Each structure stands twice: as C-alpha cells, then as structure tokens.
Amino acid sequence: MFFCRVFWLVPMKFEDRYNQCLQNMFGLRRFGIKLGLETISFILDGLNNPQNRFLSIHIAGTNGKGSIAAAIASIFKEAGYRVGLYTSPHLIKFNERIRINGLSISDSDVLDAYEAVKNAGLKDREPTFFEYTTAMAFYEFARNNVDWAVVETGMGGRLDATNVLVPKLSIISNISLEHKQYLGNTIEKIAAEKAGIIKEGVPVVTGVSQKKAVEVLKDIAQKNNAPLFRLKEHFRVRINRKKGTFSYTGMNSILHNMKTGLQGDHQIENAALTLAACEILNRRDVNLGPGHVKDGLLKTHWPGRMEVVCQSPYVIVDGAHNLMAASKLAKFISENLAGNKITMLMGILDDKPYKNMMKLLLPLCQRVILTKPLINRALPPETLHEAARDLVKEIKVIPDVKEALFYAMETAEPQETIIAAGSLYVVGEVKEALESYK
C-alpha cells in the first residue's frame, strides 16, 4: 500500500511579501558601494528605459541636496505639475525614498516596483541596494506618469546610479571633503566627481564657493557647453532677520519677503539655489509663477533637518552627518539656543570625521548621551567616548537609540533642549521611537 502526502501551498500574505521584498533589498547592502553605470543601465533597458519618459532635475553636492530637491518638488506641485521626488536615505520607512506629489508611494507600489526590477534581468553581478532602488524609483515615476522628477544623487555624481538621467537642469549644491575612499582626497577630485552630472548643453546652478572647486566646475561646464550660474555671482540673497524673510536677486527677477519652511541660515542659501533653478526653468517654458514659487517654498517640509519633533520636552533632530553639516548645526545652536541647557544625543558612522564633528558641537552642550544606530557602519559609543571626554562634563553611554532618547527625555529639566544629531540613521530611529512614546 502506498501513501501519498499532499502539501497545500498557502499564498503568502501581502504584508509578508512586502516585508520579504524589503529584507531582500536590504540584503543587497552586503555588496557595499559599487560606482558605475553599466549595471543600472542594463536593468533600465529591461524596464524599457523609464527614465526617458519624464523630465528631470538632477541634484548633487555634499549638503543641502535633499532640502533643495524637496523645495523644487513643492514648487512644481503648487504649479500643478505631477512631480516625483527621489531621495535617500529614508528616516523611518523605505517608501519615503520615492514620493509622488508629496506622498510616499504605497506598500503595494513598493512591492510592484521591486518585482518589476527583479524581472527585468540582471547582468554579471547583483545590483547594489542603491542601484536597485534607483531603478524602482524611475519605474514608479514612469508608471505614474509624472511630468517631472527631482532626483538626488546618492554619492558623488559621475558614476552614481542616478547619472543615467539627461536632465533639463543640474544643481550642485556645495562641496566638502567626504567619502574620500570613493571620490578622492582633494577638493578638486571631489568637485570633478560631483560635476560628472553636467550634461551637454544643460544649465547648471551651484553654490560651490571654493576657488579650486569652482575652477573644476567651470572647466567641465565649458567642455559641455553648459551654462553655469553661481550663487553670489549670478544670483544672491539678503536676509532680513527682523522679519524672518529674505530677498532674492536673480538673473532677471527680484523677489521680496520670501520665506522658507526650513530652519537655519544655510536653508536661505539652499532656497537661493532653488529660486535660481526656477528662474532658469521659466526661461525654458516651464510655468512656475511667483505665487507658486513663494507658496511652494514656504510649504517645503524636509524631515530630520533642524526639525522640532517634540515640544515638551523640547526635542530637535538634525542629521548633521558630516563636518559641514555639523558646523551649520553649531551655528544654529549658538545663534538660536544661547543660554539654553543642551543635551546632545549623538551617534556617528565610521566614515565620518567624528572627532572634528564632536569638537564643533559638544562644547555647546552641558551633557551628551552617546549611542549607536542599528546600521552596521555605526561607530561604537566607546570610541566616541574617548573623543568626548575633554569636550563636555557629563557623558553617558546608552547604545540603544530608543533607550537613549527616553532617558534624555525623562531626565530633562523644564527649559532643557535635547538635540539628536550625528547621523540621519540616528534621526530616523529617534523619530520612530517618538511615535511609540507619544
């Protein structure tokens, strides 16, 4: 007598499929960072090149890319365009990386895009996490018929996966020494990598100020017949601190009583690049009226950058993930929080100049709580402790970000300000923890 055992295949629940696709994508991080356009180009060919089915604006730079991208997307939305926004990293949920008209794509859209890329075919090597997600973003933008996509580079520019785009405008926000093992160890080499997004005949807007970096940008722009527009040379801003506004003087227009929805003087410079971009696009028959520009700029929201996330106790989160960003946060603290007791909740990744970042920030604080975000590139808090000992009196090590935040909040004095900084991954975990705290 023979017995046959029957197995019933139970379909996976949608939630399980969604979580599995995220797990598979995050697993691609084990391949690290591999700069180059061959793999992403092969995947996009398999998707029928969705990047060619919408107009785009491409943004590179060390700091401010996300703020500028968010502001431009907000202005386009105000003007009635259907606009996609691709940025990284996400703070709480993967879906934040790909937005359409200000809204993160749905879990269902993430799963559909993941499957589409998976079925597009692979070349000789597995794609990196960033290559995979870039292909997903372009697929979603084309599928949703966006008019424009505002796309932020991940690292560098020349060999960044997003550089398959041929945009209508390129923006290079600013440049400082970062990712030296990938981009080079001089400001000129890094400038050349960022300037790799410059395309033939495509206008470029930049806030780069270092003489050597500017010369590199000028040379590459000239070789590509790309008009170059520089902050403080072709356009400028003037801040009115009493009113909390600024004036913009551009190539052909002057705008008064402007406001941005983002905090910090550096956001005024980011706004200047945004307004210059709009001015140049309007020359090319894009309809971004003064009202669209003013309202869109004011409505700009970019989480995790000098963002107040709790009023009692008062909690601010700011990525401050490199030396330039740390210096801007230090300036903000000195100008806006002088006299306040400051507790810094800090975690930093292992490729950052953590000692110099801490020298800028910790002398402004009365205590620091050192922690470690979950990403495997985070420095051990004990390493940070060595650098912090001579900079601030009160130091506590709490490796878990959520535990560290709750400790800071529960021990805060009535007028104390808690600032979570050092990494956008720390910021993301703080924001997620606050949701359960509230």
HURARA-V552101 format. One record per backbone hydrogen bond with DSSP energy under -0.5 kcal/mol. CO is the residue of the C=O (numbers start at 1). NH is the residue of the N-H. If there is no record, write none. Layout:
BEGIN
{{CO,NH} {CO,NH}}
END
This chain:
BEGIN
{{3,5} {4,6} {7,9} {8,10} {9,11} {13,17} {14,18} {15,19} {16,20} {17,21} {18,22} {19,23} {20,24} {21,25} {22,26} {23,27} {24,28} {25,28} {26,29} {27,30} {28,31} {29,32} {32,34} {37,41} {38,42} {39,43} {40,44} {41,45} {42,46} {43,47} {44,47} {44,49} {45,48} {49,52} {50,53} {55,149} {56,168} {56,169} {57,151} {58,171} {59,153} {60,173} {64,68} {65,69} {66,70} {67,71} {68,72} {69,73} {70,74} {71,75} {72,76} {73,77} {74,78} {75,79} {76,81} {77,80} {81,83} {82,147} {82,148} {83,101} {84,150} {85,99} {86,152} {93,96} {94,97} {95,98} {95,105} {97,87} {97,99} {98,105} {99,85} {100,103} {103,100} {106,110} {107,111} {108,112} {109,113} {110,114} {111,115} {112,116} {113,117} {114,118} {115,119} {117,120} {118,121} {128,132} {129,133} {130,134} {131,135} {132,136} {133,137} {134,138} {135,139} {136,140} {137,141} {138,142} {139,143} {140,144} {141,146} {142,145} {147,55} {148,84} {149,57} {149,151} {150,86} {151,59} {157,160} {159,36} {160,163} {161,164} {162,165} {169,58} {170,205} {171,60} {171,173} {172,207} {172,208} {173,207} {174,62} {179,182} {179,183} {180,184} {186,190} {187,191} {188,192} {189,193} {190,194} {191,195} {193,158} {193,196} {194,197} {195,198} {199,202} {201,203} {203,170} {204,229} {205,172} {206,231} {210,214} {211,215} {212,216} {213,217} {214,218} {215,219} {216,220} {217,221} {218,222} {219,223} {220,224} {221,226} {222,225} {224,201} {225,227} {227,204} {229,206} {230,233} {230,234} {230,235} {235,232} {236,249} {238,247} {239,241} {240,244} {240,245} {245,240} {246,258} {247,238} {248,250} {248,255} {249,236} {253,250} {255,248} {258,246} {264,267} {265,268} {265,269} {266,270} {267,271} {268,272} {269,273} {270,274} {271,275} {272,276} {273,277} {274,278} {275,279} {276,280} {277,281} {278,282} {279,283} {280,284} {281,284} {281,286} {282,285} {286,288} {287,289} {289,293} {290,294} {291,295} {292,296} {293,297} {294,298} {295,299} {297,261} {297,300} {302,305} {304,306} {304,319} {307,309} {307,317} {310,315} {313,315} {314,418} {315,309} {315,310} {316,420} {317,307} {319,422} {322,326} {323,327} {324,328} {325,329} {326,330} {327,331} {328,332} {329,333} {330,334} {331,335} {332,336} {333,337} {337,340} {341,417} {342,344} {342,366} {342,367} {343,345} {343,419} {344,346} {344,369} {345,421} {346,371} {348,379} {349,352} {352,354} {353,357} {354,358} {355,359} {356,360} {357,361} {358,362} {361,364} {362,365} {366,394} {367,344} {368,370} {368,396} {369,346} {370,398} {375,378} {377,350} {380,383} {380,384} {381,385} {382,386} {383,387} {384,388} {385,389} {388,391} {388,392} {393,395} {394,368} {396,370} {396,398} {399,372} {400,404} {401,405} {402,406} {403,407} {404,408} {405,409} {406,410} {407,411} {409,412} {413,416} {415,341} {416,314} {417,343} {418,316} {419,345} {419,421} {420,318} {421,347} {422,349} {423,427} {424,428} {425,429} {426,430} {427,431} {428,432} {429,433} {430,434} {431,435} {432,436} {433,437} {434,438}}
END
